[in-house]
Amino acid sequence: MTENVIKENVYEKEEISLKSSSRKVVLALQHLIAMFGATVLVPMLTGLNPSIALFSAGMGTLIFHLCTKGKVPVFLGSSFAFIPVVLAVKEMYNGDLSYAQGGMLVAGLIYVIVSFLIKKIGVEKIGRYLPSQVVGPMIIVIGMNLIPTAIDMASNNFLVAGITLGVALLVNFKGKGFFKQLAILTGVIVGYLVSLKLGLVDLNLVKESPVFSLPPFNLPKFDIGAIAIIAPVVLAVFMEHIGDITTNGQVVGKNFIEDPGLNRTLLGDGLATMAASLIGGPANTTYGENTGVLALTKNYDPSTLRLAAVFAIALGFVSKVGAFLSTIPVPVMGGISIMLFSMISLVGVQTIKNSKVKFNWKNIIVMSTIIVLGLGGSIIEKKFGVVIGIPINESVKISGLSFAAIIGVLLNAVLNRNVNE
């Protein structure tokens, strides 16, 4: 009798464990789909290899989790900030992207050096200059700056994008239990099926691709000219890193700037970029899409992201699966991205609200300045040709969120200096 009870308990535990594992696999695939489009888009625009980009994104994510003690639910993907300088170096060296790899490797090394400096200085001193009236607007700007990209993707077919977005929202608001967490995956599947029906999906690429293939890994080359063009991008993306890590922490309800520490997140980002550059991949960065997934699903388990990273590495070698995912129509990803990027901006609003920021004239000036500079800079540049930012060299300038964040931090430090003392 006792033996039968023990066997039943063992079977029940195994069944629960199996269900839990299955759920984790599905959630990991959802994260992978969310980051896939943007991660592959960067190498497609620059000439780098998409398979290597997937492999390096997965590898970089695992490196990041190792550096951050597995505490931060982050997925690293291809950085858009490096696109203009990589293209500039590509043209300078007659299409040889190896020199761009060398420049990105040095940029990653600078990140690593900065991480050690922050450890020495102490994150408390840095955190003092990043109160909610600075961080909240930064998060709003991150999401709002990404929304036009999502709308542009959706504009390829607003009907498909609308159906994808509508299904995802319906599942998110009306779904129950585990199904509610699969809003993104459900939206993508329905959007894909509609696209198939409308003839928007070309499956020839899947048919022509081999099942397995080794990505064409490539070693970097170094030249001071390429390094001088690419390395300064670090100045432009540093504040974005702080914004992304802070956003991630606000979603999860933890302060990752303090624990495991900004020095560790920067170290993980830097080492991941160096590793990617060594094999021919684009520079890595934290991904807003996955922060949006976290905010939507409320599943903050970092091991899910690590599983997604393993899948990404595998996809680098499984050509058929990679080819199939690349057939997901742009408007489908656009519809989903509208929801994900909107979620990020809402997190910024909640940060201001939950921290009970005082709406006195000083804080209003700080928040308004960050939002106006962060959102309006690019519009003014496009319409009037006036660059609002700090030029580093001919190819690189600190503008947009990075410039807005720097001005916001300095302005807050001056206006609220008595509070910070």
Secondary structure, 3 states (H helix, E strand, C coil): CHHHHHHHHHHHHHHHHHHHHHHHHHHHHHHHHHHHHHHHHHHHHHCCCHHHHHHHHHHHHHHHHHHCCCCCCCCEEECHHHHHHHHHHHHHCCCCCHHHHHHHHHHHHHHHHHHHHHHHHCHHHHHCCCCHHHHHHHHHHHHHHHHHHHHHHHCCCHHHHHHHHHHHHHHHHHCCHHHHCCHHHHHHHHHHHHHHHCCCCCCHHHHHCCCECCCCCCCCCCCHHHHHHHCCHHHHHHHHHHHHHHHHHHHHCCCCHHHHHHHHHHHHHHHHHHHHHHHCCCCEEECHHHHHHHHHHCCCCHHHHHHHHHHHHHHCCEHHHHHHHCCCCHHHHHHHHHHHHHHHHHHHHHHHHHCCCCCCHHHHHHHHHHHHHHHHHHHHHHHHCCCCEEECCCCCEEEHHHHHHHHHHHHHHHHCHHHHC
